[in-house]
Amino acid sequence: MKVNANTCKPSRKGENMNELMGSKQLAKYLGVSMRTLDTLDKKGELPSGFRVGHLRRWRLEDVENWVNMRLEKCPVATQH
């Protein structure tokens, strides 16, 4: 499922593939605080982004791929 970075609502497949998100949008998308986002960034644990002046930007597609890769590595709890 694709998610619009500005509204965190699903978008249609193929739309917004090159859409950029800033730090606040990324924190909201990941469900973390700005402080946690900054810590993850300093540890190098976020997807690669780039700077526009002093601002950080991430491509939505890169963030989605990064999240999916991390989810694949998570063990899934089994129900009994």
C-alpha positions as CSV (number, residue, x, y, z in Angstrom):
1,M,0.0,0.0,0.0
2,K,1.3,3.4,-0.9
3,V,0.9,6.2,1.6
4,N,0.9,9.9,0.9
5,A,3.7,11.5,2.9
6,N,1.9,14.7,3.6
7,T,-1.4,13.2,4.9
8,C,-0.3,9.7,5.8
9,K,-3.3,8.5,3.9
10,P,-3.2,5.7,1.2
11,S,-2.6,6.9,-2.3
12,R,-3.1,5.2,-5.6
13,K,-0.4,2.9,-6.9
14,G,2.2,4.7,-9.0
15,E,1.4,8.2,-7.7
16,N,3.9,10.3,-5.8
17,M,6.8,7.9,-6.4
18,N,9.2,10.9,-6.4
19,E,7.4,12.7,-3.7
20,L,9.7,14.1,-1.0
21,M,9.1,14.2,2.7
22,G,10.8,16.3,5.3
23,S,11.7,15.4,8.9
24,K,8.3,16.1,10.4
25,Q,6.5,14.1,7.7
26,L,9.0,11.2,8.1
27,A,8.6,11.2,11.9
28,K,4.8,11.2,11.5
29,Y,4.9,8.4,8.8
30,L,7.1,6.3,11.1
31,G,5.1,7.1,14.2
32,V,8.1,8.5,16.2
33,S,9.0,11.8,17.8
34,M,11.4,14.3,16.1
35,R,13.9,13.5,18.9
36,T,13.8,9.8,18.0
37,L,14.1,10.6,14.3
38,D,17.2,12.7,15.0
39,T,18.7,9.9,17.1
40,L,18.0,7.4,14.3
41,D,19.5,9.8,11.8
42,K,22.7,10.3,13.9
43,K,23.1,6.5,14.2
44,G,22.7,6.1,10.4
45,E,19.6,3.9,10.9
46,L,17.3,5.9,8.5
47,P,17.1,5.4,4.7
48,S,19.4,7.5,2.8
49,G,18.2,11.0,2.2
50,F,19.7,14.2,1.0
51,R,20.0,17.8,2.0
52,V,18.4,20.9,0.5
53,G,20.3,23.7,2.2
54,H,20.0,22.8,5.9
55,L,16.8,20.7,5.4
56,R,16.8,16.9,5.1
57,R,14.6,15.3,2.5
58,W,13.7,11.6,1.8
59,R,12.0,10.1,-1.3
60,L,8.7,8.4,-0.3
61,E,9.6,5.4,-2.4
62,D,13.0,5.0,-0.6
63,V,11.3,5.2,2.8
64,E,8.6,2.7,1.8
65,N,11.4,0.3,0.6
66,W,13.3,0.8,3.8
67,V,10.3,0.1,5.9
68,N,9.4,-3.1,3.9
69,M,13.0,-4.4,4.2
70,R,12.9,-3.9,8.0
71,L,9.5,-5.6,8.2
72,E,10.9,-8.6,6.3
73,K,13.6,-9.0,8.9
74,C,11.2,-8.9,11.8
75,P,10.1,-12.3,13.1
76,V,6.4,-12.7,12.9
77,A,4.7,-13.8,16.2
78,T,2.7,-17.0,15.8
79,Q,-0.6,-17.5,17.4
80,H,-1.5,-20.8,19.1
